[in-house]
Amino acid sequence: DAGVTQSPTHLIKTRGQQVTLRCSPISGHKSVSWYQQVLGQGPQFIFQYYEKEERGRGNFPDRFSARQFPNYSSELNVNALLLGDSALYLCASSTYNEQFFGPGTRLTVL
Amino acid sequence: SQQGEEDPQALSIQEGENATMNCSYKTSINNLQWYRQNSGRGLVHLILIRSNEREKHSGRLRVTLDTSKKSSSLLITASRAADTASYFCATGTDNYGQNFVFGPGTRLSVLP
C-alpha cells in the first residue's frame, strides 16, 4: 500500500507570495494533520482535519489555512509568505492513535 | 511551549553499544509515540505506548513509560550506523491524533 504522499517535494517562493501544499493520506485514513518543522526543531502542529472538518488548530496565524476534500486528501495554504515560514511541512494521516507521516515539502522563502 | 522534552539533545556512541533517550512531558496523556527522522526527511513511526502500558518492545527497541514521573525512555540495543538519526517523542491526549505535541528531539550518531 502507498504511504502518505506530499507534493511538491521542494518549493522556492519569495516574500509576500502564496503557496499551496498537497497531501494524500493512506487509503482508508480519514484524518489528516499538518506540521511545520523548522531546522533543528521538532514538528509543530498546525491543523488537523477529520471527515473534512477542522478538529484542531495550532498556534499559527490566520495566514495559514487548510481544507480536506471528499477523498480525504488535503491542502495547506500559506498567504503573504515570510522568511520565517521557511521550513519542512509535514503531513500525517491517521486512523486511530498512530500517525503516519509523508516525506514532507521543503519550502524556502527568499 | 512543547509538551515533550527529549534528553540528551545529542548522543554519540559506537556501533554495537546501546543508546538510551529520555522524554519528559508536562500534562496527562493518552499515548506517547516515538519517531525517527533521517536528515530532515519524513518521520518514521517507531512505537506507540498507551498511558496504561509500562513497557513495549519492537525488535531492538524498548520503550518504557512512567506516568507518575511523566517520562518515557527509548532504548536501542546493539546500535548500528543506520540508526544515526534524530529521535522524537510525541504525546497525544486523545485516540485520534488531536493535540499531538513533539519534543525538540535527540540527535543520535552511531559511529562505525
Backbone of each chain as ProteinMPNN parsed JSONL, in Angstrom:
{"seq_chain_A": "DAGVTQSPTHLIKTRGQQVTLRCSPISGHKSVSWYQQVLGQGPQFIFQYYEKEERGRGNFPDRFSARQFPNYSSELNVNALLLGDSALYLCASSTYNEQFFGPGTRLTVL", "coords_chain_A": {"N_chain_A": [[0.839, -1.2, 0.0], [0.404, 2.275, -0.71], [2.102, 4.884, 0.978], [1.741, 7.923, 2.871], [1.541, 10.629, 0.715], [3.126, 13.572, -0.532], [3.091, 16.738, -2.173], [4.475, 19.694, -3.677], [7.867, 18.317, -3.681], [9.955, 20.043, -3.17], [10.048, 23.597, -2.859], [10.384, 26.917, -3.861], [9.848, 30.17, -2.919], [9.083, 33.704, -2.922], [9.087, 36.409, -0.548], [5.871, 37.471, 0.522], [4.447, 36.106, -1.382], [2.075, 33.453, -2.184], [1.395, 30.075, -1.212], [0.587, 26.677, -1.96], [0.296, 23.562, -0.569], [0.156, 20.024, -0.96], [-1.432, 16.959, 0.061], [-1.828, 13.486, 0.223], [-3.551, 11.076, 1.937], [-2.961, 7.864, 3.57], [-4.678, 5.11, 2.174], [-7.928, 4.711, 3.325], [-7.56, 6.117, 5.647], [-8.964, 8.71, 7.472], [-8.284, 11.008, 8.719], [-6.254, 13.863, 8.595], [-3.309, 15.574, 9.321], [-1.351, 18.543, 9.674], [2.004, 19.7, 9.93], [4.604, 21.946, 10.882], [8.051, 22.051, 10.513], [10.784, 23.534, 11.614], [14.23, 23.971, 10.923], [16.278, 21.998, 12.951], [14.483, 21.749, 15.005], [11.619, 20.217, 16.652], [8.641, 18.942, 15.036], [5.872, 21.202, 14.646], [2.523, 21.429, 15.462], [0.0, 22.267, 13.136], [-2.606, 22.053, 11.841], [-5.463, 19.862, 12.164], [-7.556, 17.735, 10.338], [-10.596, 15.993, 10.078], [-12.744, 13.878, 8.472], [-13.334, 15.968, 6.704], [-13.691, 18.144, 8.285], [-12.416, 20.709, 10.399], [-10.559, 19.767, 13.181], [-8.705, 20.53, 14.933], [-6.424, 23.155, 15.75], [-3.3, 24.63, 15.622], [-0.988, 26.99, 17.125], [-0.813, 29.13, 15.038], [-0.681, 31.849, 12.68], [-3.454, 33.507, 10.968], [-2.77, 33.493, 8.344], [-2.231, 30.998, 7.611], [-4.026, 28.318, 6.302], [-6.238, 25.566, 5.72], [-7.718, 22.706, 4.074], [-9.846, 19.856, 3.646], [-10.605, 17.366, 1.346], [-13.365, 15.519, -0.241], [-12.241, 13.017, -0.88], [-10.466, 12.703, 1.111], [-7.949, 13.753, 0.799], [-5.742, 16.573, 1.267], [-5.118, 20.103, 1.453], [-2.724, 22.578, 2.257], [-2.575, 25.963, 2.742], [-0.628, 28.872, 2.552], [-0.528, 32.233, 3.008], [0.843, 35.457, 2.047], [3.722, 35.105, 2.414], [6.414, 34.819, 4.73], [9.889, 35.222, 5.605], [10.384, 33.582, 7.761], [8.699, 31.478, 7.4], [9.959, 29.538, 6.084], [10.6, 26.176, 5.992], [10.237, 22.651, 6.738], [7.373, 21.1, 5.712], [5.145, 18.928, 6.994], [2.906, 16.281, 6.456], [0.506, 14.213, 7.97], [-1.267, 11.171, 8.225], [-3.921, 9.455, 9.848], [-5.649, 6.794, 11.473], [-6.355, 5.731, 13.889], [-5.004, 6.595, 16.843], [-2.072, 6.051, 15.942], [0.052, 8.072, 13.975], [0.996, 8.534, 10.653], [3.583, 9.665, 8.694], [4.198, 11.732, 5.822], [6.785, 12.371, 3.32], [7.285, 15.05, 3.349], [7.279, 18.562, 2.424], [9.673, 20.739, 1.371], [9.92, 24.024, 1.988], [11.217, 27.018, 0.872], [11.644, 30.35, 1.537], [12.488, 33.274, 0.026]], "CA_chain_A": [[0.0, 0.0, 0.0], [1.152, 3.517, -0.742], [2.072, 5.653, 2.205], [1.303, 9.307, 2.711], [2.3, 11.323, -0.324], [3.037, 15.029, -0.49], [3.654, 17.43, -3.339], [5.71, 19.223, -4.303], [8.93, 17.921, -2.77], [10.641, 21.285, -2.82], [9.375, 24.79, -3.37], [11.044, 28.182, -3.534], [8.959, 31.32, -3.103], [9.586, 34.979, -2.391], [8.237, 37.029, 0.473], [4.61, 38.038, 0.061], [3.724, 35.19, -2.262], [1.194, 32.466, -1.588], [1.803, 28.722, -1.568], [-0.356, 25.594, -1.657], [0.93, 22.262, -0.426], [-0.85, 18.98, -1.09], [-1.189, 15.731, 0.801], [-2.775, 12.38, 0.047], [-3.364, 10.157, 3.07], [-3.017, 6.433, 3.335], [-6.034, 4.678, 1.854], [-8.709, 4.312, 4.489], [-7.366, 7.081, 6.737], [-9.865, 9.848, 7.297], [-7.741, 12.164, 9.419], [-5.012, 14.42, 8.079], [-2.759, 16.647, 10.132], [-0.224, 19.275, 9.095], [3.0, 20.145, 10.884], [5.725, 22.723, 10.384], [9.29, 21.723, 11.216], [11.906, 24.419, 11.356], [15.502, 23.25, 11.044], [16.804, 21.815, 14.29], [13.424, 21.67, 15.999], [10.605, 19.212, 16.425], [7.466, 19.419, 14.282], [4.86, 21.969, 15.352], [1.191, 21.141, 14.942], [-0.68, 23.397, 12.51], [-4.037, 21.746, 11.691], [-5.934, 18.514, 11.956], [-8.857, 17.59, 9.713], [-11.219, 14.667, 10.128], [-14.004, 13.889, 7.712], [-13.467, 17.274, 6.043], [-13.916, 19.219, 9.247], [-11.257, 21.037, 11.219], [-10.71, 19.267, 14.541], [-7.708, 21.135, 15.801], [-5.613, 24.198, 15.14], [-2.188, 25.04, 16.465], [-0.768, 28.415, 17.33], [-0.303, 29.715, 13.802], [-1.509, 32.994, 12.264], [-4.529, 33.259, 10.0], [-2.199, 33.328, 7.01], [-2.239, 29.556, 7.371], [-5.356, 27.738, 6.216], [-6.211, 24.225, 5.131], [-9.005, 22.091, 3.834], [-9.803, 18.453, 3.31], [-11.54, 17.068, 0.263], [-14.155, 14.296, -0.032], [-11.406, 11.811, -0.964], [-9.629, 12.82, 2.308], [-6.716, 14.485, 0.57], [-5.787, 17.858, 1.938], [-4.248, 21.187, 1.023], [-2.34, 23.606, 3.209], [-2.299, 27.224, 2.078], [0.011, 29.906, 3.35], [-0.538, 33.517, 2.307], [1.764, 36.515, 2.471], [4.851, 34.37, 2.981], [7.503, 35.492, 5.428], [11.126, 34.437, 5.622], [10.271, 32.612, 8.847], [7.866, 30.333, 7.002], [10.852, 28.533, 5.507], [10.55, 25.011, 6.878], [9.736, 21.397, 6.174], [5.964, 20.95, 6.058], [4.841, 17.513, 7.059], [1.517, 15.855, 6.521], [0.352, 12.907, 8.582], [-2.626, 10.627, 8.228], [-4.122, 8.519, 10.952], [-6.961, 6.195, 11.61], [-6.557, 5.6, 15.326], [-3.752, 6.726, 17.59], [-0.793, 6.229, 15.262], [0.108, 8.987, 12.848], [1.987, 8.146, 9.66], [3.991, 10.91, 8.05], [4.723, 11.781, 4.479], [8.188, 12.799, 3.232], [7.376, 16.485, 3.58], [7.583, 19.552, 1.391], [10.654, 21.723, 1.844], [9.593, 25.36, 1.494], [12.22, 28.055, 1.093], [11.138, 31.683, 1.236], [13.612, 34.193, -0.18]], "C_chain_A": [[0.867, 1.239, 0.0], [1.025, 4.21, 0.601], [1.504, 7.027, 1.945], [2.174, 9.971, 1.647], [2.069, 12.821, -0.217], [3.649, 15.607, -1.758], [3.522, 18.926, -3.143], [6.722, 18.808, -3.249], [9.668, 19.149, -2.25], [9.925, 22.452, -3.484], [10.168, 26.015, -2.929], [10.103, 29.321, -3.877], [9.649, 32.574, -2.589], [8.598, 35.54, -1.386], [6.983, 37.648, -0.141], [3.805, 37.118, -0.848], [2.855, 34.231, -1.461], [1.628, 31.074, -2.045], [0.707, 27.731, -1.163], [0.398, 24.279, -1.65], [-0.153, 21.194, -0.395], [-0.431, 17.69, -0.406], [-2.27, 14.712, 0.473], [-2.542, 11.369, 1.156], [-3.321, 8.709, 2.625], [-4.474, 6.033, 3.104], [-6.747, 4.179, 3.106], [-8.559, 5.244, 5.672], [-8.208, 8.32, 6.465], [-9.351, 11.121, 7.958], [-6.41, 12.576, 8.814], [-4.582, 15.57, 8.985], [-1.573, 17.267, 9.412], [0.687, 19.764, 10.21], [4.044, 20.992, 10.157], [6.957, 22.342, 11.203], [10.396, 22.66, 10.751], [13.193, 23.655, 11.653], [15.979, 23.193, 12.489], [15.764, 21.702, 15.384], [12.475, 20.516, 15.698], [9.437, 19.791, 15.641], [6.479, 20.151, 15.2], [3.516, 21.753, 14.669], [0.547, 22.39, 14.363], [-2.194, 23.162, 12.479], [-4.256, 20.242, 11.759], [-7.327, 18.561, 11.346], [-9.318, 16.143, 9.804], [-12.561, 14.755, 9.439], [-14.343, 15.3, 7.227], [-13.737, 18.433, 7.003], [-12.653, 19.451, 10.079], [-11.499, 20.573, 12.645], [-9.685, 19.879, 15.497], [-6.884, 22.131, 15.04], [-4.518, 24.563, 16.132], [-2.05, 26.549, 16.514], [-0.07, 29.033, 16.114], [-1.231, 30.839, 13.363], [-2.52, 32.606, 11.2], [-4.024, 33.158, 8.569], [-2.161, 31.838, 6.614], [-3.685, 29.062, 7.343], [-5.237, 26.37, 5.552], [-7.623, 23.77, 4.839], [-8.787, 20.629, 3.496], [-10.915, 18.159, 2.322], [-12.302, 15.769, 0.529], [-13.334, 13.011, -0.114], [-10.353, 11.784, 0.153], [-8.267, 13.426, 2.045], [-6.863, 15.881, 1.147], [-4.827, 18.836, 1.292], [-3.975, 22.114, 2.199], [-1.976, 24.848, 2.411], [-1.641, 28.196, 3.047], [0.064, 31.174, 2.5], [0.528, 34.452, 2.847], [2.995, 35.929, 3.154], [5.895, 35.283, 3.606], [8.738, 34.6, 5.387], [11.041, 33.317, 6.655], [9.379, 31.425, 8.536], [8.695, 29.253, 6.331], [10.955, 27.363, 6.471], [10.205, 23.779, 6.058], [8.29, 21.251, 6.646], [5.58, 19.487, 5.911], [3.344, 17.285, 7.161], [1.489, 14.467, 7.148], [-1.087, 12.452, 8.458], [-2.745, 9.6, 9.343], [-5.528, 7.963, 10.902], [-7.336, 6.067, 13.085], [-5.195, 5.635, 15.987], [-2.524, 7.026, 16.744], [-0.908, 7.182, 14.085], [1.255, 8.562, 11.947], [2.29, 9.366, 8.795], [4.439, 10.705, 6.617], [6.151, 12.303, 4.491], [8.374, 14.291, 3.433], [7.598, 17.291, 2.319], [8.529, 20.576, 1.997], [10.345, 23.055, 1.186], [10.7, 26.327, 1.868], [11.633, 29.385, 0.651], [12.322, 32.637, 1.166], [13.169, 35.645, -0.065]], "O_chain_A": [[1.929, 1.269, 0.622], [-0.006, 4.138, 1.269], [0.862, 7.265, 0.922], [3.401, 9.877, 1.688], [0.983, 13.282, 0.136], [4.585, 15.052, -2.334], [2.569, 19.388, -2.516], [6.462, 18.934, -2.053], [9.96, 19.27, -1.06], [9.287, 22.306, -4.526], [10.568, 26.129, -1.77], [9.619, 29.417, -5.004], [10.67, 32.503, -1.906], [7.42, 35.183, -1.383], [7.043, 38.272, -1.201], [2.611, 37.334, -1.055], [2.896, 34.202, -0.231], [2.166, 30.917, -3.141], [0.006, 27.919, -0.169], [1.063, 23.931, -2.626], [-1.245, 21.421, 0.127], [0.754, 17.371, -0.305], [-3.46, 15.026, 0.447], [-1.432, 10.856, 1.296], [-3.602, 8.376, 1.474], [-5.383, 6.549, 3.754], [-6.233, 3.337, 3.843], [-9.35, 5.175, 6.613], [-8.167, 8.896, 5.378], [-9.925, 12.194, 7.773], [-5.548, 11.737, 8.552], [-5.387, 16.422, 9.361], [-0.88, 16.603, 8.64], [0.233, 20.182, 11.276], [4.327, 20.78, 8.978], [6.911, 22.313, 12.433], [10.872, 22.567, 9.62], [13.227, 22.795, 12.533], [16.07, 24.219, 13.164], [16.108, 21.574, 16.56], [12.525, 19.917, 14.623], [9.268, 21.009, 15.591], [6.28, 19.778, 16.356], [3.395, 21.88, 13.451], [0.539, 23.444, 14.998], [-2.967, 23.957, 13.014], [-3.362, 19.453, 11.454], [-8.178, 19.334, 11.786], [-8.539, 15.206, 9.631], [-13.402, 15.59, 9.774], [-15.482, 15.756, 7.329], [-13.979, 19.562, 6.576], [-11.927, 18.515, 10.414], [-12.506, 20.928, 13.257], [-9.798, 19.752, 16.716], [-6.662, 21.987, 13.838], [-4.773, 24.775, 17.318], [-2.895, 27.284, 16.003], [1.102, 29.404, 16.169], [-2.43, 30.797, 13.637], [-2.452, 31.527, 10.612], [-4.777, 32.775, 7.674], [-2.071, 31.491, 5.436], [-4.468, 29.354, 8.247], [-4.236, 26.071, 4.901], [-8.596, 24.371, 5.295], [-7.693, 20.218, 3.111], [-12.033, 18.654, 2.461], [-11.933, 15.003, 1.42], [-13.689, 12.015, 0.515], [-9.456, 10.942, 0.141], [-7.49, 13.6, 2.984], [-7.966, 16.319, 1.475], [-3.845, 18.441, 0.663], [-4.851, 22.397, 3.016], [-1.153, 24.781, 1.499], [-2.045, 28.322, 4.203], [0.633, 31.179, 1.409], [1.046, 34.268, 3.948], [3.274, 36.218, 4.318], [6.212, 36.355, 3.092], [8.647, 33.392, 5.166], [11.57, 32.227, 6.439], [9.307, 30.475, 9.315], [8.189, 28.169, 6.041], [11.348, 27.532, 7.626], [9.924, 23.854, 4.862], [8.021, 21.278, 7.847], [5.684, 18.901, 4.833], [2.625, 18.001, 7.858], [2.361, 13.642, 6.876], [-2.015, 13.253, 8.572], [-1.764, 8.96, 9.721], [-6.454, 8.573, 10.368], [-8.488, 6.271, 13.469], [-4.339, 4.794, 15.713], [-1.983, 8.13, 16.811], [-1.851, 7.104, 13.297], [2.352, 8.266, 12.42], [1.393, 10.005, 8.245], [4.98, 9.663, 6.249], [6.678, 12.642, 5.55], [9.491, 14.754, 3.661], [8.041, 16.777, 1.293], [8.219, 21.2, 3.012], [10.489, 23.204, -0.027], [11.074, 26.442, 3.035], [11.177, 29.522, -0.484], [13.068, 32.787, 2.135], [13.988, 36.553, -0.211]]}, "seq_chain_B": "SQQGEEDPQALSIQEGENATMNCSYKTSINNLQWYRQNSGRGLVHLILIRSNEREKHSGRLRVTLDTSKKSSSLLITASRAADTASYFCATGTDNYGQNFVFGPGTRLSVLP", "coords_chain_B": {"N_chain_B": [[4.728, 26.4, 24.409], [6.604, 23.346, 24.039], [5.307, 20.099, 24.683], [6.693, 17.669, 25.054], [10.021, 16.856, 26.061], [13.064, 15.932, 24.964], [15.907, 14.109, 26.077], [19.267, 13.063, 26.048], [20.1, 16.115, 24.188], [21.849, 15.567, 22.171], [23.609, 12.634, 21.19], [26.325, 10.479, 21.065], [27.597, 7.445, 20.063], [29.358, 4.252, 19.901], [29.167, 1.781, 17.339], [27.233, -1.069, 18.049], [26.946, -0.55, 20.72], [24.533, 0.305, 23.293], [21.837, 2.658, 23.084], [20.258, 5.168, 24.882], [17.466, 7.195, 25.201], [15.641, 9.841, 26.609], [12.413, 11.115, 27.496], [10.461, 13.726, 28.631], [7.344, 14.941, 29.847], [4.545, 17.213, 30.339], [1.781, 17.308, 30.92], [-1.221, 15.302, 31.457], [-1.525, 12.341, 29.476], [-2.773, 10.456, 26.664], [-1.446, 8.738, 25.029], [1.922, 7.953, 24.003], [4.35, 8.46, 21.582], [7.121, 7.349, 19.648], [9.363, 8.573, 17.211], [11.479, 8.396, 14.326], [13.768, 10.344, 12.444], [15.464, 10.861, 9.508], [17.974, 12.888, 8.375], [16.385, 15.33, 7.989], [14.153, 14.425, 6.626], [10.938, 12.764, 6.107], [9.043, 11.641, 8.99], [9.473, 8.566, 10.66], [7.417, 6.197, 12.062], [8.014, 4.634, 15.116], [7.214, 3.339, 17.566], [4.367, 2.961, 19.645], [3.075, 3.721, 22.796], [0.641, 3.227, 25.189], [-1.127, 5.054, 27.75], [-1.794, 3.315, 29.791], [0.041, 1.365, 29.703], [3.269, 0.013, 30.481], [5.631, -0.855, 29.38], [7.026, -1.557, 26.191], [8.054, -3.541, 23.427], [9.88, -3.679, 20.372], [11.48, -5.304, 18.081], [14.792, -4.29, 18.151], [14.17, -2.234, 19.804], [13.134, -0.781, 22.858], [10.673, 0.558, 24.809], [9.771, 2.464, 27.581], [7.328, 3.64, 29.902], [6.531, 5.923, 32.355], [4.051, 7.097, 33.999], [3.684, 8.357, 36.405], [5.937, 9.821, 36.809], [5.848, 11.219, 34.551], [7.354, 10.579, 32.24], [9.292, 9.002, 29.645], [11.269, 6.448, 28.117], [13.461, 5.554, 25.472], [15.1, 2.799, 24.341], [17.666, 1.682, 22.347], [19.03, -1.191, 21.333], [22.206, -2.772, 20.695], [23.304, -0.965, 18.668], [23.426, 0.335, 15.311], [25.173, 1.756, 12.506], [23.258, 2.671, 10.769], [21.272, 3.511, 12.434], [21.709, 6.088, 13.002], [20.28, 9.166, 13.377], [17.639, 11.579, 14.013], [15.669, 11.475, 16.902], [12.38, 11.576, 18.041], [10.004, 12.195, 20.589], [6.489, 12.102, 20.956], [3.493, 13.305, 22.255], [0.12, 12.355, 22.79], [-3.196, 13.4, 23.453], [-5.596, 12.286, 22.999], [-7.377, 9.655, 21.241], [-7.204, 10.083, 18.559], [-5.21, 11.54, 17.398], [-5.337, 14.187, 17.956], [-4.152, 17.299, 19.32], [-1.425, 16.631, 19.264], [1.811, 16.584, 20.271], [5.159, 17.358, 19.742], [8.5, 16.834, 20.975], [11.76, 18.507, 21.049], [13.672, 16.717, 20.126], [16.259, 14.154, 19.956], [19.496, 13.958, 18.778], [21.05, 11.325, 17.406], [24.136, 9.825, 16.931], [25.734, 7.18, 15.519], [28.72, 5.694, 15.529], [30.868, 4.006, 13.273]], "CA_chain_B": [[5.913, 25.575, 24.667], [6.381, 21.975, 23.671], [4.96, 19.186, 25.761], [7.746, 16.706, 25.304], [11.393, 17.326, 26.025], [13.961, 14.795, 24.934], [17.198, 14.261, 26.75], [20.001, 14.316, 25.8], [19.854, 16.742, 22.89], [22.684, 14.859, 21.214], [24.22, 11.426, 21.752], [27.238, 9.854, 20.127], [28.027, 6.152, 20.596], [29.985, 3.345, 18.959], [28.332, 0.699, 16.837], [27.174, -2.201, 18.972], [26.546, -0.083, 22.05], [23.115, 0.644, 23.467], [21.531, 4.085, 23.165], [19.057, 5.459, 25.657], [16.973, 8.563, 25.098], [14.554, 10.075, 27.538], [11.415, 12.109, 27.129], [9.606, 14.147, 29.739], [6.204, 15.731, 29.403], [4.041, 18.03, 31.444], [0.373, 17.1, 31.266], [-1.714, 13.937, 31.275], [-1.543, 11.931, 28.084], [-3.463, 9.226, 26.284], [-0.438, 7.863, 24.46], [3.209, 8.562, 23.686], [4.884, 7.769, 20.417], [8.496, 7.679, 19.268], [9.585, 8.651, 15.776], [12.849, 8.605, 13.841], [13.856, 11.181, 11.258], [16.783, 10.871, 8.886], [18.398, 14.033, 7.554], [15.33, 16.264, 7.648], [13.101, 13.824, 5.814], [9.734, 12.443, 6.844], [9.167, 10.922, 10.247], [9.126, 7.153, 10.639], [6.828, 5.788, 13.338], [8.74, 3.509, 15.707], [6.483, 2.586, 18.566], [3.353, 3.679, 20.407], [2.782, 3.149, 24.098], [-0.532, 3.874, 25.753], [-0.929, 5.51, 29.123], [-1.987, 2.211, 30.743], [1.114, 0.414, 29.477], [4.52, 0.404, 31.134], [6.796, -1.208, 28.57], [6.748, -2.207, 24.918], [9.239, -3.923, 22.675], [9.746, -3.869, 18.939], [12.821, -5.59, 17.577], [15.857, -3.806, 19.032], [13.663, -1.076, 20.542], [12.357, -0.977, 24.077], [10.136, 1.821, 25.31], [9.11, 2.418, 28.878], [6.516, 4.81, 30.231], [6.244, 6.11, 33.776], [3.106, 8.211, 34.034], [3.804, 9.09, 37.661], [7.051, 10.754, 36.618], [5.633, 11.89, 33.274], [8.562, 10.385, 31.449], [9.419, 7.808, 28.825], [12.611, 6.244, 27.591], [13.633, 4.71, 24.293], [16.371, 2.097, 24.337], [18.032, 0.988, 21.118], [20.11, -2.114, 21.668], [23.12, -3.185, 19.623], [23.09, 0.066, 17.65], [24.08, 0.233, 14.013], [25.394, 3.058, 11.879], [21.998, 3.064, 10.143], [20.398, 4.099, 13.45], [22.018, 7.516, 13.08], [19.071, 9.918, 13.026], [17.036, 12.309, 15.126], [14.568, 10.718, 17.508], [11.413, 12.475, 18.671], [8.826, 11.673, 21.255], [5.293, 12.916, 20.738], [2.421, 12.912, 23.167], [-1.239, 12.559, 22.328], [-4.142, 13.47, 24.559], [-6.794, 11.511, 22.682], [-7.108, 8.489, 20.395], [-7.355, 10.428, 17.16], [-4.129, 12.376, 16.92], [-5.514, 15.609, 18.267], [-3.221, 17.797, 20.332], [-0.224, 15.807, 19.169], [2.879, 17.55, 20.511], [6.5, 16.802, 19.635], [9.627, 17.457, 21.628], [12.783, 19.006, 20.123], [14.412, 15.612, 19.56], [17.631, 13.763, 20.304], [20.282, 13.596, 17.6], [21.885, 10.166, 17.699], [25.177, 9.489, 15.962], [26.335, 5.881, 15.79], [29.99, 5.682, 14.813], [31.278, 2.639, 12.896]], "C_chain_B": [[5.58, 24.12, 24.36], [6.126, 21.112, 24.896], [6.107, 18.275, 26.094], [9.118, 17.335, 25.218], [12.291, 16.109, 26.051], [15.296, 15.138, 25.593], [18.006, 13.005, 26.476], [19.615, 14.944, 24.455], [20.659, 16.049, 21.813], [23.388, 13.714, 21.93], [25.093, 10.786, 20.69], [27.767, 8.57, 20.755], [28.718, 5.349, 19.499], [28.983, 2.273, 18.539], [28.394, -0.479, 17.808], [26.757, -1.816, 20.383], [25.034, 0.166, 22.091], [22.952, 2.154, 23.577], [20.225, 4.271, 23.92], [18.711, 6.935, 25.547], [15.759, 8.696, 26.008], [13.648, 11.193, 27.061], [10.591, 12.446, 28.36], [8.481, 15.008, 29.194], [5.513, 16.328, 30.61], [2.611, 17.708, 31.866], [-0.036, 15.65, 31.043], [-1.823, 13.593, 29.798], [-2.387, 10.681, 27.893], [-2.456, 8.215, 25.754], [0.843, 8.656, 24.205], [3.821, 7.747, 22.563], [6.301, 8.255, 20.147], [8.626, 7.592, 17.75], [11.068, 8.816, 15.502], [12.791, 9.459, 12.572], [15.293, 11.197, 10.774], [16.948, 12.141, 8.061], [17.257, 14.921, 7.093], [14.264, 15.728, 6.722], [11.876, 13.538, 6.669], [10.009, 11.625, 8.087], [8.709, 9.47, 10.087], [8.619, 6.759, 12.021], [7.557, 4.549, 13.854], [7.855, 2.685, 16.625], [5.5, 3.503, 19.286], [3.153, 2.961, 21.731], [1.625, 3.936, 24.705], [-0.32, 4.167, 27.238], [-1.106, 4.398, 30.154], [-0.942, 1.096, 30.551], [2.4, 0.921, 30.107], [5.738, 0.138, 30.265], [6.316, -1.874, 27.288], [8.048, -2.473, 24.202], [8.891, -4.015, 21.194], [11.137, -4.063, 18.377], [13.89, -5.164, 18.575], [15.43, -2.603, 19.878], [12.896, -1.523, 21.781], [11.948, 0.388, 24.596], [9.478, 1.586, 26.657], [8.342, 3.715, 29.089], [6.227, 4.816, 31.721], [5.34, 7.329, 33.905], [3.191, 8.997, 35.335], [4.914, 10.12, 37.587], [6.898, 11.552, 35.33], [6.899, 11.795, 32.414], [8.516, 9.06, 30.71], [10.866, 7.671, 28.407], [12.553, 5.311, 26.397], [15.024, 4.12, 24.354], [16.543, 1.405, 22.996], [19.212, 0.097, 21.457], [20.945, -2.443, 20.433], [23.018, -2.236, 18.432], [23.941, -0.186, 16.406], [24.265, 1.633, 13.45], [24.095, 3.588, 11.253], [20.998, 3.653, 11.149], [20.662, 5.588, 13.631], [20.846, 8.324, 12.535], [18.695, 10.806, 14.203], [15.827, 11.53, 15.604], [13.685, 11.683, 18.285], [10.38, 11.675, 19.442], [7.679, 12.641, 21.003], [4.184, 12.394, 21.628], [1.068, 13.252, 22.563], [-2.196, 12.531, 23.502], [-5.464, 12.787, 24.228], [-6.393, 10.388, 21.737], [-7.081, 8.826, 18.913], [-6.32, 11.426, 16.669], [-4.292, 13.85, 17.207], [-4.527, 16.011, 19.356], [-1.946, 16.961, 20.402], [0.974, 16.736, 19.225], [4.235, 16.845, 20.525], [7.479, 17.546, 20.528], [10.662, 17.885, 20.599], [13.697, 17.927, 19.566], [15.787, 15.372, 20.143], [18.339, 13.362, 19.026], [21.261, 12.502, 17.986], [22.875, 9.947, 16.568], [25.79, 8.164, 16.398], [27.572, 5.754, 14.898], [30.423, 4.253, 14.508], [32.601, 2.242, 13.54]], "O_chain_B": [[4.419, 23.714, 24.415], [6.65, 21.358, 25.982], [6.467, 18.113, 27.26], [9.356, 18.233, 24.41], [12.296, 15.345, 27.017], [15.725, 16.29, 25.644], [17.46, 11.917, 26.663], [18.875, 14.34, 23.679], [20.215, 15.949, 20.67], [23.72, 13.807, 23.112], [24.66, 10.576, 19.557], [28.322, 8.599, 21.854], [28.673, 5.712, 18.323], [28.078, 1.913, 19.292], [29.457, -0.835, 18.316], [26.275, -2.651, 21.148], [24.365, 0.226, 21.06], [23.826, 2.844, 24.102], [19.223, 3.617, 23.634], [19.55, 7.807, 25.771], [14.961, 7.769, 26.147], [14.061, 12.089, 26.325], [10.086, 11.557, 29.046], [8.649, 15.716, 28.201], [5.837, 16.007, 31.753], [2.27, 17.825, 33.043], [0.735, 14.863, 30.495], [-2.168, 14.439, 28.974], [-2.673, 9.95, 28.842], [-2.576, 7.012, 25.985], [0.831, 9.887, 24.197], [3.814, 6.516, 22.586], [6.634, 9.416, 20.385], [8.093, 6.691, 17.101], [11.817, 9.313, 16.343], [11.89, 9.315, 11.745], [16.218, 11.504, 11.526], [16.153, 12.423, 7.164], [17.171, 15.236, 5.906], [13.541, 16.502, 6.094], [11.777, 14.001, 7.806], [11.06, 11.0, 8.224], [7.688, 9.192, 9.458], [9.303, 6.96, 13.024], [7.704, 3.554, 13.144], [7.76, 1.467, 16.474], [5.781, 4.681, 19.503], [3.072, 1.734, 21.775], [1.642, 5.167, 24.727], [0.558, 3.594, 27.883], [-0.619, 4.52, 31.278], [-1.035, 0.03, 31.16], [2.592, 2.129, 30.25], [6.757, 0.817, 30.389], [5.352, -2.639, 27.283], [9.02, -1.732, 24.346], [7.777, -4.375, 20.814], [11.888, -3.101, 18.213], [13.894, -5.624, 19.717], [16.251, -2.023, 20.589], [12.13, -2.487, 21.76], [12.788, 1.266, 24.797], [8.726, 0.629, 26.842], [8.677, 4.752, 28.517], [5.738, 3.832, 32.276], [5.817, 8.463, 33.919], [2.818, 10.169, 35.377], [4.841, 11.169, 38.227], [7.697, 12.443, 35.04], [7.428, 12.798, 31.935], [7.805, 8.131, 31.093], [11.603, 8.655, 28.349], [11.718, 4.41, 26.321], [16.014, 4.849, 24.41], [15.681, 0.641, 22.562], [20.278, 0.587, 21.829], [20.467, -2.4, 19.3], [22.687, -2.654, 17.322], [24.998, -0.815, 16.449], [23.594, 2.576, 13.868], [23.863, 4.796, 11.213], [19.987, 4.231, 10.749], [19.92, 6.271, 14.337], [20.469, 8.179, 11.372], [19.344, 10.787, 15.249], [15.06, 10.994, 14.805], [14.165, 12.494, 19.077], [9.939, 10.614, 19.001], [7.885, 13.846, 20.858], [3.969, 11.187, 21.735], [0.892, 14.285, 21.919], [-2.033, 11.74, 24.431], [-6.355, 12.715, 25.074], [-5.209, 10.192, 21.463], [-6.947, 7.924, 18.086], [-6.521, 12.084, 15.648], [-3.491, 14.671, 16.762], [-4.12, 15.202, 20.189], [-1.463, 16.632, 21.486], [1.152, 17.579, 18.346], [4.427, 15.859, 21.235], [7.311, 18.734, 20.802], [10.475, 17.657, 19.404], [14.435, 18.189, 18.616], [16.396, 16.26, 20.739], [17.845, 12.522, 18.274], [22.176, 12.714, 18.782], [22.499, 9.892, 15.397], [26.302, 8.043, 17.511], [27.47, 5.714, 13.672], [30.355, 3.384, 15.377], [33.083, 1.13, 13.325]]}, "name": "protein", "num_of_chains": 2, "seq": "DAGVTQSPTHLIKTRGQQVTLRCSPISGHKSVSWYQQVLGQGPQFIFQYYEKEERGRGNFPDRFSARQFPNYSSELNVNALLLGDSALYLCASSTYNEQFFGPGTRLTVLSQQGEEDPQALSIQEGENATMNCSYKTSINNLQWYRQNSGRGLVHLILIRSNEREKHSGRLRVTLDTSKKSSSLLITASRAADTASYFCATGTDNYGQNFVFGPGTRLSVLP"}
